[in-house]
Amino acid sequence: MSLPLRTAVVGVGYTPLTHNSGPTTLDLALQACRAAIADAGLTPADVDGVASYSVGDSSPTQAVATGLAMQRP
């Protein structure tokens, strides 16, 4: 069985996590994603997928992808 070659580029982004800091969880997720994309040397247009680990009030990955203006292939 042959698997296609795949590449993952990883960047790191985070936001301050404070109680009642003002921004919504989606706003915080988008800030962190934009920072991670920039850290990887990419733009949102270069990204073809979003993975998420949800905890309680996390934002859905579709909402994050929409907020980053990612287009379906």
TORNU-344305 format. One record per atom (N, C-alpha, C, O, CB): x, y negated, z negated; atom name; residue in one letter. Coordinates in nm, 3 decimals. Glycine has a CB too. Layout:
TORNU-344305
c1,c2,c3,atomo,residuo
X,Y,Z,CA,A
...
This chain:
TORNU-344305
c1,c2,c3,atomo,residuo
0.084,0.118,0.000,N,M
0.000,0.000,0.000,CA,M
0.089,-0.124,0.000,C,M
0.180,-0.137,-0.082,O,M
-0.096,0.000,-0.122,CB,M
0.062,-0.213,0.090,N,S
0.140,-0.335,0.103,CA,S
0.059,-0.454,0.052,C,S
-0.056,-0.473,0.092,O,S
0.185,-0.357,0.249,CB,S
0.119,-0.533,-0.035,N,L
0.053,-0.653,-0.084,CA,L
0.111,-0.775,-0.015,C,L
0.232,-0.780,0.008,O,L
0.069,-0.666,-0.237,CB,L
0.027,-0.872,0.019,N,P
0.080,-0.993,0.081,CA,P
0.169,-1.069,-0.017,C,P
0.149,-1.063,-0.138,O,P
-0.035,-1.084,0.130,CB,P
0.266,-1.139,0.037,N,L
0.352,-1.221,-0.047,CA,L
0.270,-1.337,-0.101,C,L
0.195,-1.402,-0.028,O,L
0.476,-1.273,0.030,CB,L
0.284,-1.362,-0.229,N,R
0.213,-1.473,-0.292,CA,R
0.311,-1.550,-0.379,C,R
0.408,-1.496,-0.430,O,R
0.092,-1.421,-0.377,CB,R
0.282,-1.677,-0.393,N,T
0.367,-1.763,-0.474,CA,T
0.281,-1.841,-0.572,C,T
0.173,-1.888,-0.537,O,T
0.450,-1.859,-0.385,CB,T
0.330,-1.854,-0.692,N,A
0.264,-1.938,-0.792,CA,A
0.364,-2.044,-0.836,C,A
0.478,-2.013,-0.873,O,A
0.213,-1.853,-0.914,CB,A
0.322,-2.168,-0.831,N,V
0.404,-2.279,-0.878,CA,V
0.339,-2.329,-1.007,C,V
0.219,-2.355,-1.011,O,V
0.416,-2.395,-0.770,CB,V
0.418,-2.341,-1.109,N,V
0.364,-2.376,-1.240,CA,V
0.411,-2.514,-1.282,C,V
0.529,-2.547,-1.269,O,V
0.403,-2.272,-1.344,CB,V
0.320,-2.593,-1.333,N,G
0.352,-2.723,-1.392,CA,G
0.290,-2.727,-1.530,C,G
0.200,-2.649,-1.561,O,G
0.302,-2.841,-1.304,CB,G
0.336,-2.817,-1.612,N,V
0.285,-2.829,-1.747,CA,V
0.223,-2.967,-1.766,C,V
0.282,-3.069,-1.730,O,V
0.396,-2.804,-1.851,CB,V
0.105,-2.970,-1.823,N,G
0.039,-3.096,-1.854,CA,G
-0.043,-3.079,-1.979,C,G
-0.099,-2.972,-2.003,O,G
-0.049,-3.144,-1.738,CB,G
-0.051,-3.182,-2.058,N,Y
-0.130,-3.177,-2.180,CA,Y
-0.180,-3.316,-2.215,C,Y
-0.132,-3.416,-2.161,O,Y
-0.048,-3.117,-2.296,CB,Y
-0.274,-3.320,-2.305,N,T
-0.324,-3.447,-2.356,CA,T
-0.325,-3.438,-2.508,C,T
-0.323,-3.329,-2.564,O,T
-0.469,-3.480,-2.301,CB,T
-0.326,-3.552,-2.574,N,P
-0.340,-3.547,-2.720,CA,P
-0.474,-3.482,-2.756,C,P
-0.576,-3.513,-2.695,O,P
-0.330,-3.691,-2.781,CB,P
-0.474,-3.395,-2.850,N,L
-0.596,-3.329,-2.893,CA,L
-0.630,-3.380,-3.032,C,L
-0.569,-3.343,-3.132,O,L
-0.579,-3.173,-2.893,CB,L
-0.730,-3.466,-3.034,N,T
-0.771,-3.523,-3.162,CA,T
-0.922,-3.514,-3.175,C,T
-0.993,-3.510,-3.074,O,T
-0.724,-3.669,-3.175,CB,T
-0.969,-3.511,-3.293,N,H
-1.112,-3.505,-3.320,CA,H
-1.177,-3.638,-3.283,C,H
-1.134,-3.744,-3.329,O,H
-1.139,-3.470,-3.469,CB,H
-1.280,-3.631,-3.200,N,N
-1.354,-3.752,-3.159,CA,N
-1.263,-3.860,-3.102,C,N
-1.273,-3.977,-3.139,O,N
-1.430,-3.808,-3.278,CB,N
-1.175,-3.820,-3.010,N,S
-1.081,-3.916,-2.952,CA,S
-1.144,-4.006,-2.848,C,S
-1.083,-4.105,-2.807,O,S
-0.966,-3.843,-2.891,CB,S
-1.265,-3.974,-2.803,N,G
-1.333,-4.058,-2.706,CA,G
-1.357,-3.989,-2.573,C,G
-1.472,-3.974,-2.533,O,G
-1.254,-4.183,-2.684,CB,G
-1.251,-3.946,-2.502,N,P
-1.273,-3.881,-2.372,CA,P
-1.347,-3.748,-2.388,C,P
-1.335,-3.681,-2.490,O,P
-1.139,-3.860,-2.301,CB,P
-1.421,-3.711,-2.285,N,T
-1.490,-3.582,-2.285,CA,T
-1.388,-3.470,-2.264,C,T
-1.273,-3.495,-2.226,O,T
-1.599,-3.577,-2.175,CB,T
-1.430,-3.347,-2.290,N,T
-1.340,-3.234,-2.266,CA,T
-1.304,-3.225,-2.118,C,T
-1.193,-3.185,-2.084,O,T
-1.404,-3.102,-2.313,CB,T
-1.398,-3.261,-2.030,N,L
-1.367,-3.260,-1.886,CA,L
-1.262,-3.365,-1.854,C,L
-1.168,-3.338,-1.779,O,L
-1.495,-3.284,-1.803,CB,L
-1.276,-3.485,-1.909,N,D
-1.175,-3.589,-1.886,CA,D
-1.037,-3.544,-1.933,C,D
-0.937,-3.566,-1.864,O,D
-1.215,-3.719,-1.957,CB,D
-1.032,-3.482,-2.051,N,L
-0.904,-3.432,-2.103,CA,L
-0.847,-3.322,-2.013,C,L
-0.727,-3.319,-1.987,O,L
-0.922,-3.379,-2.246,CB,L
-0.934,-3.232,-1.966,N,A
-0.890,-3.125,-1.877,CA,A
-0.834,-3.181,-1.747,C,A
-0.730,-3.136,-1.699,O,A
-1.006,-3.029,-1.847,CB,A
-0.902,-3.280,-1.691,N,L
-0.855,-3.342,-1.567,CA,L
-0.722,-3.414,-1.587,C,L
-0.634,-3.407,-1.502,O,L
-0.960,-3.439,-1.514,CB,L
-0.707,-3.485,-1.700,N,Q
-0.579,-3.552,-1.728,CA,Q
-0.466,-3.449,-1.737,C,Q
-0.359,-3.470,-1.680,O,Q
-0.588,-3.632,-1.860,CB,Q
-0.491,-3.339,-1.808,N,A
-0.388,-3.236,-1.823,CA,A
-0.356,-3.169,-1.689,C,A
-0.240,-3.143,-1.659,O,A
-0.433,-3.131,-1.925,CB,A
-0.458,-3.142,-1.610,N,C
-0.436,-3.079,-1.478,CA,C
-0.359,-3.171,-1.386,C,C
-0.267,-3.127,-1.317,O,C
-0.570,-3.042,-1.414,CB,C
-0.395,-3.297,-1.383,N,R
-0.323,-3.392,-1.297,CA,R
-0.176,-3.402,-1.339,C,R
-0.088,-3.410,-1.254,O,R
-0.389,-3.531,-1.302,CB,R
-0.151,-3.401,-1.469,N,A
-0.012,-3.405,-1.519,CA,A
0.062,-3.277,-1.481,C,A
0.179,-3.283,-1.443,O,A
-0.010,-3.424,-1.672,CB,A
-0.004,-3.162,-1.490,N,A
0.060,-3.035,-1.454,CA,A
0.089,-3.028,-1.304,C,A
0.195,-2.979,-1.263,O,A
-0.030,-2.917,-1.496,CB,A
-0.004,-3.077,-1.223,N,I
0.017,-3.079,-1.078,CA,I
0.134,-3.169,-1.043,C,I
0.219,-3.132,-0.961,O,I
-0.111,-3.127,-1.005,CB,I
0.140,-3.286,-1.104,N,A
0.252,-3.378,-1.079,CA,A
0.383,-3.317,-1.128,C,A
0.486,-3.332,-1.063,O,A
0.227,-3.513,-1.149,CB,A
0.380,-3.248,-1.242,N,D
0.499,-3.184,-1.297,CA,D
0.552,-3.077,-1.202,C,D
0.673,-3.055,-1.195,O,D
0.469,-3.122,-1.433,CB,D
0.463,-3.012,-1.130,N,A
0.502,-2.910,-1.032,CA,A
0.547,-2.972,-0.900,C,A
0.592,-2.901,-0.810,O,A
0.387,-2.813,-1.007,CB,A
0.536,-3.104,-0.889,N,G
0.576,-3.171,-0.766,CA,G
0.475,-3.160,-0.654,C,G
0.510,-3.164,-0.536,O,G
0.707,-3.117,-0.720,CB,G
0.348,-3.144,-0.692,N,L
0.242,-3.125,-0.593,CA,L
0.137,-3.235,-0.604,C,L
0.145,-3.322,-0.690,O,L
0.177,-2.988,-0.610,CB,L
0.039,-3.229,-0.515,N,T
-0.079,-3.314,-0.522,CA,T
-0.199,-3.221,-0.537,C,T
-0.188,-3.102,-0.507,O,T
-0.092,-3.407,-0.396,CB,T
-0.314,-3.272,-0.582,N,P
-0.433,-3.186,-0.592,CA,P
-0.467,-3.117,-0.459,C,P
-0.521,-3.006,-0.460,O,P
-0.552,-3.267,-0.639,CB,P
-0.438,-3.180,-0.347,N,A
-0.467,-3.119,-0.217,CA,A
-0.383,-2.993,-0.192,C,A
-0.420,-2.909,-0.110,O,A
-0.442,-3.221,-0.105,CB,A
-0.270,-2.980,-0.263,N,D
-0.183,-2.863,-0.247,CA,D
-0.232,-2.743,-0.327,C,D
-0.186,-2.631,-0.305,O,D
-0.042,-2.898,-0.289,CB,D
-0.324,-2.764,-0.418,N,V
-0.368,-2.659,-0.510,CA,V
-0.488,-2.586,-0.450,C,V
-0.583,-2.648,-0.403,O,V
-0.405,-2.719,-0.648,CB,V
-0.482,-2.452,-0.453,N,D
-0.592,-2.376,-0.395,CA,D
-0.667,-2.291,-0.498,C,D
-0.746,-2.204,-0.461,O,D
-0.540,-2.287,-0.286,CB,D
-0.643,-2.316,-0.625,N,G
-0.716,-2.241,-0.727,CA,G
-0.695,-2.300,-0.866,C,G
-0.596,-2.368,-0.892,O,G
-0.673,-2.096,-0.726,CB,G
-0.791,-2.272,-0.953,N,V
-0.783,-2.317,-1.092,CA,V
-0.816,-2.197,-1.180,C,V
-0.915,-2.128,-1.157,O,V
-0.881,-2.437,-1.120,CB,V
-0.733,-2.173,-1.279,N,A
-0.760,-2.069,-1.379,CA,A
-0.781,-2.138,-1.512,C,A
-0.723,-2.244,-1.539,O,A
-0.644,-1.964,-1.386,CB,A
-0.864,-2.078,-1.595,N,S
-0.895,-2.142,-1.722,CA,S
-0.911,-2.039,-1.831,C,S
-0.955,-1.926,-1.807,O,S
-1.022,-2.226,-1.710,CB,S
-0.873,-2.078,-1.950,N,Y
-0.903,-2.000,-2.069,CA,Y
-1.002,-2.082,-2.149,C,Y
-0.967,-2.188,-2.201,O,Y
-0.773,-1.966,-2.152,CB,Y
-1.123,-2.034,-2.160,N,S
-1.229,-2.112,-2.224,CA,S
-1.235,-2.086,-2.373,C,S
-1.230,-1.972,-2.420,O,S
-1.363,-2.079,-2.161,CB,S
-1.246,-2.194,-2.447,N,V
-1.262,-2.188,-2.591,CA,V
-1.374,-2.284,-2.630,C,V
-1.357,-2.406,-2.619,O,V
-1.129,-2.221,-2.665,CB,V
-1.484,-2.232,-2.675,N,G
-1.592,-2.316,-2.725,CA,G
-1.643,-2.420,-2.628,C,G
-1.728,-2.390,-2.544,O,G
-1.548,-2.383,-2.847,CB,G
-1.590,-2.542,-2.637,N,D
-1.642,-2.652,-2.556,CA,D
-1.558,-2.683,-2.433,C,D
-1.561,-2.794,-2.382,O,D
-1.653,-2.776,-2.641,CB,D
-1.483,-2.584,-2.385,N,S
-1.400,-2.605,-2.267,CA,S
-1.485,-2.638,-2.145,C,S
-1.603,-2.604,-2.139,O,S
-1.314,-2.481,-2.239,CB,S
-1.423,-2.704,-2.049,N,S
-1.493,-2.740,-1.925,CA,S
-1.487,-2.624,-1.827,C,S
-1.383,-2.558,-1.816,O,S
-1.432,-2.867,-1.863,CB,S
-1.595,-2.598,-1.754,N,P
-1.594,-2.491,-1.655,CA,P
-1.492,-2.520,-1.544,C,P
-1.471,-2.635,-1.506,O,P
-1.734,-2.474,-1.594,CB,P
-1.430,-2.414,-1.493,N,T
-1.329,-2.432,-1.389,CA,T
-1.385,-2.501,-1.265,C,T
-1.315,-2.578,-1.199,O,T
-1.269,-2.298,-1.350,CB,T
-1.512,-2.474,-1.231,N,Q
-1.572,-2.540,-1.114,CA,Q
-1.579,-2.691,-1.134,C,Q
-1.557,-2.767,-1.040,O,Q
-1.713,-2.483,-1.086,CB,Q
-1.610,-2.734,-1.255,N,A
-1.615,-2.877,-1.284,CA,A
-1.476,-2.939,-1.273,C,A
-1.461,-3.052,-1.226,O,A
-1.674,-2.902,-1.425,CB,A
-1.374,-2.866,-1.317,N,V
-1.236,-2.915,-1.306,CA,V
-1.196,-2.924,-1.159,C,V
-1.140,-3.025,-1.117,O,V
-1.138,-2.823,-1.384,CB,V
-1.224,-2.819,-1.082,N,A
-1.191,-2.820,-0.940,CA,A
-1.261,-2.935,-0.868,C,A
-1.201,-3.001,-0.783,O,A
-1.229,-2.686,-0.875,CB,A
-1.388,-2.958,-0.901,N,T
-1.462,-3.069,-0.841,CA,T
-1.400,-3.203,-0.881,C,T
-1.384,-3.292,-0.797,O,T
-1.610,-3.064,-0.883,CB,T
-1.365,-3.216,-1.008,N,G
-1.304,-3.340,-1.057,CA,G
-1.169,-3.369,-0.993,C,G
-1.129,-3.485,-0.981,O,G
-1.288,-3.335,-1.206,CB,G
-1.099,-3.263,-0.953,N,L
-0.969,-3.280,-0.885,CA,L
-0.986,-3.298,-0.734,C,L
-0.888,-3.313,-0.661,O,L
-0.878,-3.160,-0.913,CB,L
-1.112,-3.296,-0.688,N,A
-1.146,-3.310,-0.546,CA,A
-1.083,-3.198,-0.463,C,A
-1.039,-3.220,-0.350,O,A
-1.100,-3.446,-0.493,CB,A
-1.080,-3.077,-0.521,N,M
-1.028,-2.961,-0.447,CA,M
-1.134,-2.916,-0.349,C,M
-1.253,-2.915,-0.380,O,M
-0.988,-2.845,-0.543,CB,M
-1.091,-2.878,-0.231,N,Q
-1.181,-2.831,-0.126,CA,Q
-1.172,-2.681,-0.114,C,Q
-1.064,-2.623,-0.131,O,Q
-1.149,-2.898,0.009,CB,Q
-1.284,-2.616,-0.086,N,R
-1.282,-2.473,-0.060,CA,R
-1.213,-2.448,0.073,C,R
-1.228,-2.526,0.167,O,R
-1.425,-2.413,-0.060,CB,R
-1.135,-2.338,0.079,N,P
-1.068,-2.308,0.208,CA,P
-1.167,-2.271,0.315,C,P
-1.128,-2.242,0.428,O,P
-0.969,-2.194,0.191,CB,P
